[in-house]
Each structure stands twice: as C-alpha cells, then as structure tokens.
C-alpha cells in the first residue's frame, strides 16, 4: 500500500505541516503501508528542508526504514516502512 501527502495547500502553516507529517506517518503504520510519497513541491527548497528536519527527529526516525529523494523530480520524497 502506498500513501501520498501533498503539502502545497498548507505550505505556509508550520504547525499544520508538522501535524500532517505526523498524521501520515501514523496512518502508514496503522495501515501497514510500505511507502509514503511526500510532495513538498519544488519552490525554494525550504519546505523540503523542513520535511527532512521533521523526518530526522530521533522519535520519528525510529518509525520508518529509509527515505529516498526522487532523482527526476526534486519536489518529492519517498519514505519507506518495514513492518514486523
């Protein structure tokens, strides 16, 4: 199962971004999804950096397996999960 989170509608609301990211991570765990696609968009790269900082937090990092940046489209990230 693959989930998708597009951050375009809330790009300028920091608190909502964190809430949306946490929500999609929790949903992926609950639904046992193997992949989450996060779309911060291309822009200046600030939103992507915020997403990467969020995913790099110790308690969040423990929840997923790895992150890939799309080689063809720098406006999206993939977060992969391993469920036991």
C-alpha positions in Angstrom: 0.0 0.0 0.0 1.2 3.5 -0.9 0.1 6.7 0.8 0.5 10.3 -0.5 0.8 13.7 1.2 0.7 16.9 -0.8 1.9 19.8 1.2 1.1 22.5 -1.4 -2.2 23.6 0.3 -0.5 24.2 3.7 3.0 25.2 2.6 3.0 28.4 4.8 1.5 27.0 8.0 4.3 25.4 10.0 2.2 23.8 12.8 -0.2 22.2 10.3 2.8 20.8 8.3 4.1 19.0 11.3 0.7 17.7 12.2 0.1 16.5 8.6 3.5 14.8 8.5 2.9 13.1 11.9 -0.6 12.1 10.7 0.6 10.4 7.5 3.4 8.6 9.4 0.9 7.3 11.9 -1.5 6.3 9.2 1.2 4.4 7.3 2.0 2.4 10.5 -1.7 1.8 11.3 -2.5 0.7 7.7 0.9 -1.1 7.3 1.7 0.9 4.2 5.1 0.2 2.7 5.6 3.7 1.1 4.6 7.3 1.7 5.1 9.9 -1.0 5.5 13.4 0.4 5.2 16.3 -2.1 6.7 19.5 -0.7 7.0 21.0 -4.2 9.9 22.5 -6.0 9.9 26.1 -4.9 13.0 27.4 -3.0 13.5 24.1 -1.2 12.7 25.5 2.3 9.6 23.3 2.7 11.6 20.2 1.7 14.3 21.1 4.2 11.6 21.4 6.9 10.2 18.0 5.9 13.7 16.4 6.1 14.3 18.0 9.5 11.0 16.6 10.7 11.8 13.1 9.4 15.3 13.3 11.0 13.9 13.7 14.6 15.0 10.7 16.7 11.5 9.6 17.6 10.2 9.9 14.0 13.3 8.2 12.5 12.7 5.1 14.6 9.3 4.7 12.8 10.4 4.3 9.2 13.1 2.3 7.3 14.6 4.8 4.9 14.0 7.9 2.7 14.6 8.4 -1.0 14.6 11.6 -2.9 13.2 11.4 -6.4 16.1 11.7 -8.9 13.8 13.0 -11.6 11.7 15.4 -9.6 13.3 17.2 -6.7 9.8 18.2 -5.4 9.0 14.9 -3.8 10.3 12.4 -1.3 9.6 8.8 -0.6 9.5 7.3 2.9 9.7 3.5 3.2 8.5 1.4 6.0 9.2 -2.2 7.2 6.6 -3.7 9.3 7.3 -6.6 11.6 
